[in-house]
């Protein structure tokens, strides 16, 4: 393991409920890659439509674009005649809305057909595209998507966790909400990366068995901790493919779900008493804090306390002996 990676601190971050994703830029490389590929396809189609005019590519312009998950430098292609008007990110546009972020990332999902991708692109642009432009953008993006989906992975990961991306898509004339799950990882050098992005329509143990077997085929041999939010079938799939992996329920999701049942007037005090449970440095300290929480709030909020008790083994998996000595 690299000396630069503090695994104990990584586990402490999981234990304390720290967001492992957030606005740290882990998703921005994908957004940048796909956005630039789409803009290049736009220019290709523009030049093809003006084949009789003496026009050609003329380098790029650069600008910083802000997204919901970070900022990146966008290279927009330009033409010599100056007649190209980019559509996905317009000339003076410097911000992408969170909804556009999600739609771009959803394109990386496994199992999408050519028509699915085209429908996503139409939704992404939000305007009516010509058939030529739509086909050009789709044909440009598909190799990018396929290459990313099949790239080799590292053999070992310290932590892998699930994160849901929700976005709206038009289907049968109406907008519906869909969830796409990103499978994120922390490698043995402490670097975060996205292993894959998956549609949630086929949730269940069999589906996630296929997903994890695919990770295995791409080179993954072992995962130390899998941090999940209670996704149906995922723990069983992990146990089947990576039997030594510890399954840790996401502390953040557990806290959020707990607070739904706590009256607003008591939330601040309840959180103050809950914090020693998930910030404890040892299993004994955590269990002692949970006992104290139950003594004070158990009568008033039995559902919340029961949830922590029932799920405790998987909420406290990061205390498992030997995790800190992983090599």
C-alpha positions in Angstrom: 0.0 0.0 0.0 1.3 3.5 -0.8 2.7 5.4 2.1 0.7 8.4 0.9 -2.6 6.7 1.6 -3.9 7.0 5.2 -6.4 4.1 5.3 -7.2 4.7 8.9 -8.2 8.3 8.1 -10.4 7.0 5.2 -12.2 4.7 7.6 -12.6 7.5 10.0 -14.2 9.6 7.2 -16.7 6.8 6.6 -17.3 6.5 10.3 -17.9 10.2 10.8 -20.4 10.4 7.9 -18.1 12.5 5.7 -19.3 12.8 2.1 -16.9 10.8 -0.1 -18.2 12.3 -3.3 -19.5 15.9 -3.1 -17.9 18.7 -5.0 -14.4 17.3 -5.2 -14.3 16.9 -9.0 -14.5 13.1 -9.3 -17.3 13.4 -11.8 -16.0 16.4 -13.7 -13.6 14.5 -16.0 -16.5 12.4 -17.4 -18.6 15.5 -17.9 -15.7 17.3 -19.6 -14.9 14.3 -21.8 -18.4 13.8 -23.1 -19.2 17.5 -23.5 -16.1 18.1 -25.6 -16.8 15.0 -27.7 -20.3 16.3 -28.4 -19.1 19.8 -29.3 -16.6 18.3 -31.7 -19.4 16.3 -33.3 -21.4 19.5 -33.6 -18.6 21.2 -35.5 -18.1 18.2 -37.7 -21.7 18.3 -38.7 -21.6 22.1 -39.2 -18.6 21.8 -41.6 -20.3 19.0 -43.5 -23.4 21.1 -43.9 -21.2 23.9 -45.4 -19.2 21.6 -47.6 -19.3 24.1 -50.5 -17.9 26.9 -48.4 -14.2 27.4 -47.7 -14.4 26.7 -44.0 -12.4 24.4 -41.7 -11.4 23.8 -38.1 -9.4 26.5 -36.4 -8.3 25.3 -33.0 -10.1 25.7 -29.7 -11.3 28.4 -27.3 -10.9 27.7 -23.5 -13.1 28.7 -20.6 -13.9 27.5 -17.1 -17.3 25.8 -16.7 -18.9 25.3 -13.4 -21.0 22.2 -12.7 -22.8 20.7 -9.7 -19.8 18.5 -9.0 -16.9 20.9 -9.7 -15.3 23.1 -12.3 -13.3 22.2 -15.4 -11.6 23.9 -18.3 -13.7 23.3 -21.5 -12.1 23.3 -24.9 -14.7 24.4 -27.5 -13.7 23.8 -31.1 -14.0 26.7 -33.5 -14.1 27.2 -37.2 -12.1 29.6 -39.4 -15.2 31.4 -40.8 -16.7 32.0 -37.3 -20.1 30.6 -38.3 -20.2 27.8 -35.8 -22.5 28.3 -32.9 -22.1 25.5 -30.3 -25.4 24.3 -28.8 -24.7 22.0 -25.9 -22.6 24.7 -24.2 -23.1 28.1 -25.9 -20.4 30.6 -26.5 -20.8 32.7 -23.3 -22.2 30.0 -21.1 -20.1 29.2 -18.1 -22.4 27.0 -16.0 -24.1 23.6 -16.4 -27.2 23.0 -14.3 -27.2 19.9 -12.0 -29.9 18.4 -14.3 -27.5 18.6 -17.3 -24.8 17.1 -15.2 -26.9 14.1 -14.4 -28.0 13.6 -18.0 -24.4 13.7 -19.2 -23.4 11.1 -16.6 -26.4 8.9 -17.3 -25.0 8.4 -20.8 -22.2 6.4 -19.4 -24.6 3.8 -18.0 -24.1 0.2 -19.1 -26.7 -1.5 -21.3 -28.0 1.5 -23.2 -29.0 0.9 -26.9 -28.2 3.2 -29.7 -31.8 4.6 -29.6 -31.6 5.0 -25.8 -28.4 7.1 -26.2 -30.1 9.2 -28.9 -33.1 9.9 -26.7 -30.7 10.9 -23.9 -28.9 13.3 -26.2 -32.1 14.9 -27.4 -33.1 15.4 -23.7 -29.6 16.7 -23.0 -29.8 19.4 -25.7 -33.3 20.4 -24.8 -33.8 21.6 -28.4 -34.9 19.9 -31.6 -31.7 18.6 -33.4 -31.5 17.8 -37.1 -31.2 14.2 -37.9 -27.7 14.8 -39.2 -26.5 16.5 -36.0 -28.2 13.9 -33.7 -26.5 11.0 -35.6 -23.2 12.8 -35.7 -23.2 13.5 -31.9 -24.4 9.9 -31.2 -21.7 8.3 -33.4 -19.0 10.5 -31.9 -20.0 9.6 -28.3 -20.6 5.9 -28.5 -16.8 5.0 -28.9 -16.0 7.3 -26.0 -18.7 5.6 -23.8 -17.7 2.0 -24.8 -14.0 2.6 -24.2 -14.7 4.0 -20.7 -17.1 1.2 -19.8 -14.6 -1.5 -20.7 -11.3 0.0 -19.5 -9.1 -2.2 -17.2 -9.4 -1.7 -13.5 -6.9 -2.1 -10.6 -6.7 -5.4 -8.8 -7.5 -4.2 -5.3 -9.6 -1.4 -3.9 -9.8 -0.2 -0.3 -13.4 1.1 -0.4 -16.1 0.9 -3.0 -19.5 2.6 -2.5 -22.7 3.3 -4.3 -24.0 6.7 -5.1 -27.3 7.4 -6.8 -27.7 10.1 -9.5 -31.4 11.0 -10.1 -32.4 12.7 -13.4 -35.6 13.3 -15.3 -36.1 11.8 -18.8 -39.0 12.0 -21.2 -40.7 8.7 -21.8 -44.0 8.1 -23.6 -44.7 11.8 -23.7 -44.2 12.4 -20.0 -41.3 13.1 -17.7 -40.3 10.5 -15.2 -37.5 10.3 -12.6 -34.8 7.6 -13.0 -31.9 6.7 -10.8 -28.5 5.8 -12.1 -26.0 4.3 -9.7 -22.3 5.2 -9.8 -19.9 2.6 -8.4 -17.1 4.7 -6.9 -13.9 3.5 -5.4 -10.9 4.5 -3.3 -7.8 2.7 -4.4 -4.8 1.7 -2.3 -3.2 5.1 -3.0 -6.2 7.0 -1.7 -7.3 8.1 -5.2 -11.0 8.1 -6.0 -12.3 6.8 -9.3 -15.6 5.7 -10.8 -15.6 2.0 -11.7 -18.9 2.0 -13.5 -22.3 3.6 -13.9 -25.5 1.5 -14.0 -29.2 2.0 -14.5 -31.3 0.8 -11.6 -34.2 -0.6 -13.6 -33.1 -4.2 -13.1 -32.2 -4.1 -9.4 -31.8 -7.4 -7.6 -29.1 -9.9 -6.7 -28.9 -11.4 -10.2 -28.3 -8.0 -11.8 -25.6 -7.0 -9.3 -24.0 -10.4 -9.6 -23.5 -9.5 -13.3 -22.2 -6.1 -12.5 -19.6 -7.4 -10.0 -18.6 -10.3 -12.2 -17.9 -7.7 -14.9 -15.7 -5.8 -12.5 -13.9 -9.1 -11.8 -13.4 -9.6 -15.5 -11.9 -6.1 -15.8 -9.3 -7.0 -13.3 -10.7 -6.5 -9.8 -9.6 -9.2 -7.4 -10.6 -7.9 -4.0 -12.5 -5.1 -2.3 -11.9 -4.4 1.4 -15.1 -2.5 2.2 -18.3 -2.0 0.2 -20.3 0.9 1.5 -23.9 0.8 0.3 -27.2 2.5 1.1 -29.3 -0.7 1.5 -29.6 -1.4 -2.2 -31.7 -4.6 -2.7 -29.6 -7.6 -3.7 -26.2 -5.9 -3.5 -24.9 -7.4 -0.3 -25.7 -10.9 -1.5 -24.0 -10.2 -4.8 -20.9 -8.9 -3.0 -20.7 -12.0 -0.8 -20.9 -14.3 -3.9 -18.2 -12.5 -6.0 -16.0 -11.0 -3.3 -16.6 -13.2 -0.2 -13.9 -11.5 2.0 -15.4 -8.0 1.5 -17.0 -6.3 4.5 -20.4 -4.7 3.7 -20.8 -1.3 5.4 -24.1 0.5 5.3 -23.7 4.2 4.5 -23.7 6.3 7.6 -24.9 9.4 5.8 -28.0 7.6 4.5 -28.7 6.1 7.9 -28.5 9.5 9.6 -30.8 11.1 7.0 -33.4 8.3 7.3 -33.3 8.6 11.1 -33.9 12.3 11.1 -37.1 11.9 9.1 -38.7 10.5 12.2 -37.4 13.1 14.7 -39.4 16.2 15.3 -37.8 19.4 14.0 -37.7 20.9 17.5 -35.6 17.9 18.8 -33.3 17.4 15.8 -30.4 19.5 17.0 -30.4 17.8 20.4 -30.9 14.4 18.9 -28.0 14.9 16.4 -25.7 16.0 19.3 -26.4 12.7 21.1 -26.2 10.6 17.9 -22.8 12.0 16.8 -20.8 10.1 19.4 -22.3 6.9 18.0 -20.9 7.3 14.5 -17.8 9.3 15.4 -16.6 6.8 18.0 -13.0 5.5 17.5 -13.8 2.0 18.8 -16.7 -0.4 18.7 -17.0 -0.4 22.4 -17.3 3.4 22.5 -19.8 3.3 19.7 -22.0 0.7 21.4 -21.8 2.7 24.7 -23.0 5.8 22.9 -25.8 3.9 21.2 -26.9 2.7 24.6 -26.9 6.2 25.9 -28.9 7.4 22.9 -31.5 4.7 23.5 -31.7 5.6 27.2 -32.5 9.2 26.4 -34.6 9.0 23.2 -35.7 5.3 23.0 -39.2 6.0 24.4 -39.8 9.0 22.2 -38.3 7.6 18.9 -38.3 3.8 19.2 -38.4 3.4 15.3 -35.1 5.2 15.0 -33.4 3.3 17.7 -34.7 0.0 16.4 -33.3 0.8 12.9 -29.8 1.4 14.4 -30.0 -1.8 16.4 -31.3 -4.0 13.6 -28.6 -2.7 11.2 -25.8 -2.4 13.7 -23.6 -5.2 12.4 -23.4 -3.6 9.0 -23.4 0.0 10.3 -20.3 -0.9 12.4 -18.4 -3.1 9.8 -15.5 -0.7 9.7 -14.6 -1.7 13.3 -13.8 -5.3 12.1 -10.4 -6.4 13.5 -7.6 -6.5 10.9 -9.0 -3.8 8.5 -6.2 -1.4 9.4 -3.6 -4.0 8.6 -4.9 -4.6 5.1 -2.1 -5.1 2.5 
